[in-house]
């Protein structure tokens, strides 16, 4: 009896495996695209938190520069309070990266499924979806690195202001370095948002062309997106 049960279990497993292998490439791509997007469910919340923290920090940054230029003693407390906010900003972006990395693991199967498509037009559209997704992910990796550099640059400005013997030229150089990285970060955010929109639009176009009519399509989030609170 035990042997029979074991044999039956093996047969069921084999049938399930074969059924998965028999899934149409279009359905495989749909499942993979949506799974990758579903793994990013808290990314919009991380971006929204980051945006709120940035707005608050930008005001503090202006106050610290203004007051610090007059008397560095006055800004030491402000700087100490802002240091934690910088860490919170880094954590918000790190949280987003963790989910994007998880989604990218699913993306490893995109090309394999797309290569099975026999329709040239569908294959072209699938490749466009994959390209948009890959560029989006690569852009975020660069954004994450640059943002880490931005946090370090802002800390450098604050440290310069806290030191009583720091000259004006040194402070100006630190501010200029910070501003340069800040501009790069803002450009990367826009690029990431553009590739996100491309990915969402192109996968929807692919679904339509493939005749897939899902009850729900999960959109990947941008850095500008607000969290839906119901």
Secondary structure, DSSP 8 states (H G I E B T S, - for coil): -HHHHHHHHHHHHHHHHHHHHTS-HHHHHHHHHHHHHHTTTTHHHHHHHHHHHHHHHHHHHHHHHHHHHH-GGGGHHHHHHHHHHHHHHHHHHHHHHHHHHHHHHHHTTHHHHHTT---HHHHHHHHHHHHHHHHHHHHHHHHHHHHHHHHHHHHHHHHHHH-TT--HHHHHHHHHHHHHHHHHHHHHHHHHHHHHHHHHHHHHHHHHHHT---S-------TT------
